[in-house]
Amino acid sequence: MGKIVFVIPDMPGGGTERVVALLANEYSRRSIPTGILLFAGSERAYPLDPRIEVVSVGGPSDGSLSVRIGRLRRMRQYYRENKNCQIWAFSAMGTVFSAVAAFGQKHFFLVSERNDPTRYDHRRIRDLCYRLAKVVVCQTEDAVKSFPTGIRKKSVVIPNPLEPKEEPYAGAREKRIVAVGRLNAQKNHKLLLCAFAAFAKEHSGYVLELYGQGEQEAELRALAGKLEIDGSVIFKGFSTHVLSDIRTASMYVLSSDYEGISNSMLEAMALGLPVIATDCPIGGSRMYIRDGVNGLLVPVGDAGALAGAMGKLADDPAIGDRLGAEAVKLREELTVSKIADRFLALTARGNRGKPQGGNNE
């Protein structure tokens, strides 16, 4: 088979980048030629097999037309030099740039939708380019249903892979509440801070640890001060060993307004951590969390409900132990090997013809 080329903006750390690194490493271990094409940067937050070709065709455009044209030229040259490569775009913008850059060339073209499709600003352009793909991989059925019929017919649902390097933890838990994700508006850490402020009034001795970086850090620090919880909120930054950092915490919280599937949430569940998540569009949390069985779901934007769920776990650790014991079962369902096989099956089927709709994996 031709070289698999993952297309993403950059690899500074994050869920999509983590998935790409896991799949690329798996294929490289199988001696499948693999590359990663970065079109808006050159960072590499996650370890990669040295056999993986990593190519950067430019930095952030900041809206510059000349930068984007240069990027397209370099992408087109790369695709021309790798005539038999398969383009696997794990980014909406990567799909658009690849569709333009590879126009007139013959490549197997796979798109992986990584977020809530309804939140994208330029849907007509995106959908036009998605129609050029052989297959569109979504993370949930709700994501599939949000697309026009023509795209739904070539869509399948494949979840994120997991490779938890830490063993599940079942010992005494520390008074730490943890969250992992970029410090941006989508993740709604403001909601988490407000919920923690209410929770802390009734539960002393707990700290909230935020793992990740982002443009809202200064604003969040200011809000923590305004809520008078700045002494109990710790900004940990990006960590390359975040799973070992969080495994002994009391609970993991996902406060997002919307998500595809949060990889950090799945990894926390695989560690046996009690997890609380907002039941956000497009159903990524509810796809894996059975409320009250292996985690807790709360409404989006409801600080009171989130604080109540945190209090429930703090007041009765046995509930968290039970939820964590059930959540660990995801480890076997979502192994990297199994998910990598499902992507490869799409390649084989796509070469025979277009896939036929929905969750047919």
C-alpha positions as CSV (number, residue, x, y, z in Angstrom):
1,M,0.0,0.0,0.0
2,G,1.1,3.6,-0.5
3,K,2.5,5.8,2.3
4,I,-0.1,7.0,4.8
5,V,0.3,10.7,5.2
6,F,-1.6,12.3,8.2
7,V,-2.4,16.0,7.6
8,I,-2.7,18.3,10.6
9,P,-1.8,21.9,11.4
10,D,0.8,21.3,14.0
11,M,1.6,18.9,16.9
12,P,1.9,21.2,20.0
13,G,-0.1,18.8,22.2
14,G,-3.8,18.0,22.2
15,G,-6.3,15.3,21.5
16,T,-6.1,15.1,17.7
17,E,-2.3,15.3,17.8
18,R,-2.3,12.5,20.4
19,V,-4.5,10.3,18.2
20,V,-2.3,10.9,15.1
21,A,0.8,10.1,17.1
22,L,-0.7,6.8,18.3
23,L,-1.9,5.7,14.9
24,A,1.3,6.8,13.1
25,N,3.5,4.9,15.6
26,E,1.3,1.8,15.2
27,Y,1.6,1.8,11.5
28,S,5.3,2.4,11.6
29,R,5.7,-0.5,13.9
30,R,3.9,-2.6,11.3
31,S,6.4,-1.4,8.7
32,I,3.8,0.6,6.8
33,P,5.4,3.7,5.3
34,T,4.0,6.6,7.3
35,G,4.3,10.4,7.2
36,I,2.9,13.4,9.0
37,L,2.4,16.6,7.0
38,L,2.2,19.8,9.2
39,F,0.9,22.8,7.4
40,A,0.9,25.5,10.1
41,G,3.9,24.7,12.4
42,S,6.7,22.3,13.3
43,E,6.2,21.4,16.9
44,R,6.2,17.7,18.1
45,A,4.8,17.3,21.6
46,Y,4.5,13.5,21.4
47,P,7.2,10.9,20.8
48,L,7.2,9.5,17.2
49,D,8.9,6.5,15.7
50,P,12.1,7.7,14.0
51,R,10.9,6.0,10.8
52,I,8.0,8.4,10.5
53,E,8.6,11.1,8.0
54,V,7.6,14.5,9.5
55,V,7.3,17.4,7.0
56,S,6.4,21.0,7.8
57,V,5.3,23.1,4.8
58,G,4.9,26.4,6.7
59,G,4.0,28.2,9.8
60,P,0.8,29.9,10.9
61,S,-0.6,32.1,8.1
62,D,-2.2,34.8,10.4
63,G,-4.6,35.5,7.5
64,S,-1.8,36.1,5.0
65,L,-2.8,35.0,1.4
66,S,0.9,34.7,0.3
67,V,1.7,32.4,3.2
68,R,-1.3,30.2,2.3
69,I,-0.4,30.1,-1.4
70,G,3.2,29.1,-0.5
71,R,1.8,26.4,1.8
72,L,-0.4,25.0,-1.0
73,R,2.5,25.0,-3.5
74,R,4.7,23.0,-1.1
75,M,1.8,20.6,-0.3
76,R,1.2,20.0,-4.0
77,Q,4.8,19.4,-4.6
78,Y,4.9,16.9,-1.7
79,Y,1.8,15.0,-3.0
80,R,3.3,15.0,-6.6
81,E,6.6,13.5,-5.3
82,N,4.6,10.9,-3.3
83,K,2.3,9.8,-6.1
84,N,0.9,6.7,-4.3
85,C,0.5,8.2,-0.9
86,Q,-2.8,8.1,0.9
87,I,-4.0,11.5,2.3
88,W,-5.5,11.2,5.8
89,A,-6.6,14.7,6.8
90,F,-7.3,15.0,10.5
91,S,-8.3,18.6,10.3
92,A,-11.1,20.5,8.5
93,M,-8.6,23.0,7.2
94,G,-6.1,20.3,6.3
95,T,-8.9,18.7,4.2
96,V,-9.5,22.0,2.4
97,F,-5.8,22.6,1.7
98,S,-5.2,19.0,0.7
99,A,-8.2,19.0,-1.6
100,V,-6.8,22.1,-3.4
101,A,-3.2,21.0,-3.4
102,A,-3.9,17.5,-4.7
103,F,-6.5,18.6,-7.3
104,G,-6.0,16.5,-10.5
105,Q,-3.8,14.0,-8.7
106,K,-4.9,10.5,-7.8
107,H,-4.7,9.8,-4.1
108,F,-6.9,7.8,-1.6
109,F,-8.4,10.6,0.4
110,L,-9.7,10.0,3.9
111,V,-11.1,12.7,6.2
112,S,-11.3,12.4,10.0
113,E,-13.7,14.9,11.6
114,R,-12.3,15.7,15.0
115,N,-14.9,18.0,16.5
116,D,-18.5,19.2,16.5
117,P,-19.2,19.7,12.7
118,T,-21.9,22.3,13.5
119,R,-19.3,24.6,15.0
120,Y,-17.3,25.1,11.9
121,D,-17.6,28.6,10.3
122,H,-17.1,27.8,6.6
123,R,-19.3,24.8,6.2
124,R,-20.0,25.1,2.5
125,I,-16.3,25.1,1.6
126,R,-15.7,22.3,4.1
127,D,-18.5,20.2,2.8
128,L,-17.4,20.7,-0.8
129,C,-14.0,19.3,0.1
130,Y,-15.4,16.5,2.3
131,R,-17.3,15.3,-0.8
132,L,-14.0,14.8,-2.6
133,A,-13.0,12.2,0.1
134,K,-13.5,8.5,-0.3
135,V,-14.5,8.2,3.3
136,V,-15.3,10.5,6.2
137,V,-14.6,9.2,9.6
138,C,-16.7,10.6,12.5
139,Q,-16.4,10.0,16.2
140,T,-20.1,9.7,16.9
141,E,-23.4,9.1,15.2
142,D,-24.6,12.6,16.0
143,A,-21.6,13.9,14.1
144,V,-22.6,11.9,11.0
145,K,-26.2,13.1,11.2
146,S,-25.0,16.8,11.2
147,F,-23.7,16.5,7.6
148,P,-25.6,16.7,4.3
149,T,-26.8,13.4,2.8
150,G,-24.0,13.1,0.4
151,I,-21.4,13.1,3.1
152,R,-23.4,10.9,5.5
153,K,-23.5,8.2,2.8
154,K,-19.7,8.0,2.9
155,S,-19.3,8.4,6.6
156,V,-18.4,5.8,9.3
157,V,-18.0,6.0,13.1
158,I,-14.6,5.1,14.6
159,P,-13.7,6.1,18.2
160,N,-10.3,7.3,19.4
161,P,-7.6,4.8,20.3
162,L,-6.2,4.4,23.7
163,E,-2.7,3.5,24.8
164,P,-2.6,4.0,28.6
165,K,0.9,3.5,29.7
166,E,-0.2,3.7,33.4
167,E,-1.9,0.8,35.1
168,P,-5.4,1.5,36.6
169,Y,-5.2,2.9,40.1
170,A,-7.5,1.7,42.9
171,G,-5.8,3.0,46.1
172,A,-6.6,5.9,48.4
173,R,-7.3,9.1,46.4
174,E,-5.8,12.5,47.0
175,K,-7.9,15.6,47.4
176,R,-7.1,16.7,43.8
177,I,-9.7,17.5,41.1
178,V,-8.0,17.5,37.7
179,A,-8.9,18.7,34.2
180,V,-6.8,18.2,31.0
181,G,-7.2,20.2,27.9
182,R,-6.4,23.5,26.1
183,L,-7.2,26.6,28.0
184,N,-9.7,28.0,25.5
185,A,-13.3,28.9,25.2
186,Q,-14.5,25.5,24.0
187,K,-13.3,23.7,27.2
188,N,-15.2,26.2,29.4
189,H,-12.8,26.2,32.3
190,K,-14.7,29.3,33.5
191,L,-17.6,27.0,34.3
192,L,-15.2,24.6,36.1
193,L,-13.8,27.4,38.2
194,C,-17.2,28.6,39.2
195,A,-18.3,25.1,40.1
196,F,-15.1,24.5,42.1
197,A,-15.7,27.8,44.0
198,A,-19.2,26.6,45.1
199,F,-17.8,23.1,45.8
200,A,-14.9,24.4,47.9
201,K,-17.3,26.2,50.3
202,E,-18.5,22.8,51.5
203,H,-15.4,20.7,50.9
204,S,-12.2,22.0,52.4
205,G,-8.7,20.8,51.5
206,Y,-9.3,20.2,47.8
207,V,-7.2,21.7,45.0
208,L,-8.1,22.0,41.3
209,E,-5.3,21.2,38.9
210,L,-5.6,22.4,35.3
211,Y,-3.3,20.7,32.8
212,G,-2.9,22.4,29.5
213,Q,-2.0,25.7,27.9
214,G,-4.0,28.3,25.9
215,E,-5.0,31.8,25.2
216,Q,-7.3,32.0,28.2
217,E,-4.8,31.3,31.0
218,A,-4.4,35.0,32.1
219,E,-8.2,35.4,32.1
220,L,-8.7,32.2,34.1
221,R,-6.1,33.2,36.6
222,A,-7.9,36.5,37.1
223,L,-11.2,34.7,37.5
224,A,-9.8,32.4,40.1
225,G,-8.6,35.4,42.0
226,K,-12.0,37.1,41.8
227,L,-13.7,33.9,43.1
228,E,-11.1,33.8,45.9
229,I,-10.0,30.3,45.0
230,D,-6.6,31.2,43.5
231,G,-4.8,29.6,46.4
232,S,-6.5,26.3,45.5
233,V,-6.2,26.4,41.7
234,I,-2.9,25.2,40.2
235,F,-2.1,25.8,36.5
236,K,0.1,22.9,35.6
237,G,0.8,23.7,32.0
238,F,1.4,21.0,29.4
239,S,2.7,17.7,30.7
240,T,4.2,14.9,28.7
241,H,3.5,12.5,31.5
242,V,0.0,13.7,32.4
243,L,-1.4,10.2,33.1
244,S,1.0,9.6,35.9
245,D,0.3,13.1,37.2
246,I,-3.4,12.6,37.5
247,R,-3.9,8.9,38.3
248,T,-4.2,9.3,42.1
249,A,-6.6,12.3,41.9
250,S,-10.1,12.1,43.4
251,M,-11.9,12.9,40.1
252,Y,-11.4,14.1,36.6
253,V,-13.7,16.8,35.2
254,L,-14.5,17.7,31.6
255,S,-16.4,21.0,31.4
256,S,-16.5,21.5,27.6
257,D,-19.3,23.3,25.8
258,Y,-18.8,20.9,22.8
259,E,-16.4,18.1,21.9
260,G,-15.9,15.3,19.4
261,I,-14.6,12.7,21.8
262,S,-12.2,13.9,24.5
263,N,-9.2,11.6,24.4
264,S,-8.1,12.9,27.8
265,M,-11.5,11.9,29.2
266,L,-11.2,8.4,27.8
267,E,-7.6,8.1,29.2
268,A,-8.8,9.2,32.6
269,M,-11.5,6.5,32.5
270,A,-9.0,3.9,31.4
271,L,-7.0,4.8,34.6
272,G,-10.0,4.1,36.8
273,L,-10.5,7.7,37.6
274,P,-14.0,8.8,38.6
275,V,-15.0,11.1,35.7
276,I,-17.6,13.9,35.5
277,A,-18.3,15.3,32.0
278,T,-20.7,17.7,30.5
279,D,-23.2,16.0,28.2
280,C,-22.1,18.1,25.3
281,P,-22.8,18.0,21.6
282,I,-22.0,15.9,19.5
283,G,-22.5,13.1,22.0
284,G,-18.9,12.1,22.6
285,S,-19.3,11.9,26.3
286,R,-22.5,10.1,26.4
287,M,-21.2,7.6,23.8
288,Y,-18.9,6.2,26.5
289,I,-20.2,7.4,29.8
290,R,-23.3,5.6,31.2
291,D,-24.5,8.1,33.8
292,G,-24.1,6.6,37.2
293,V,-22.5,3.4,36.0
294,N,-19.0,4.3,34.8
295,G,-19.1,8.1,35.2
296,L,-21.4,11.1,35.8
297,L,-22.9,13.4,33.1
298,V,-24.1,16.9,33.8
299,P,-25.8,19.5,31.6
300,V,-23.7,21.8,29.5
301,G,-23.1,25.2,31.2
302,D,-24.7,24.2,34.5
303,A,-22.2,25.2,37.3
304,G,-24.6,24.1,40.0
305,A,-25.0,20.6,38.6
306,L,-21.2,20.3,38.1
307,A,-20.6,21.4,41.7
308,G,-23.2,18.9,42.9
309,A,-21.6,16.0,41.0
310,M,-18.2,16.9,42.5
311,G,-19.7,17.0,45.9
312,K,-21.4,13.6,45.4
313,L,-18.0,12.0,44.7
314,A,-16.3,13.8,47.5
315,D,-19.0,12.9,50.0
316,D,-19.0,9.2,49.2
317,P,-15.7,7.9,47.8
318,A,-17.3,4.4,47.3
319,I,-19.3,5.8,44.4
320,G,-16.1,7.0,42.7
321,D,-14.5,3.6,43.3
322,R,-17.5,1.9,41.7
323,L,-17.5,4.2,38.7
324,G,-13.8,3.9,38.1
325,A,-13.9,0.1,38.3
326,E,-16.5,0.1,35.4
327,A,-14.7,2.8,33.4
328,V,-11.5,0.7,33.3
329,K,-13.2,-1.7,30.9
330,L,-12.7,0.8,28.1
331,R,-9.0,-0.3,28.0
332,E,-9.8,-3.4,26.0
333,E,-12.4,-1.9,23.7
334,L,-10.2,0.9,22.4
335,T,-6.8,-0.5,21.9
336,V,-4.6,1.2,19.3
337,S,-4.2,-2.0,17.4
338,K,-8.0,-2.4,17.0
339,I,-8.7,1.2,16.0
340,A,-5.7,1.1,13.5
341,D,-7.2,-2.0,11.9
342,R,-10.5,-0.3,11.4
343,F,-8.9,2.6,9.6
344,L,-7.0,0.2,7.4
345,A,-10.2,-1.6,6.6
346,L,-11.6,1.6,5.2
347,T,-8.6,2.0,3.0
348,A,-9.1,-1.4,1.4
349,R,-12.8,-0.9,1.0
350,G,-12.4,2.6,-0.3
351,N,-10.2,1.3,-3.1
352,R,-13.0,-0.9,-4.1
353,G,-15.6,1.8,-4.0
354,K,-17.4,4.3,-1.8
355,P,-18.5,3.1,1.6
356,Q,-22.2,3.1,2.3
357,G,-23.3,5.2,5.2
358,G,-23.4,5.6,8.9
359,N,-22.0,3.4,11.7
360,N,-21.3,0.4,9.5
361,E,-18.1,-0.6,11.3
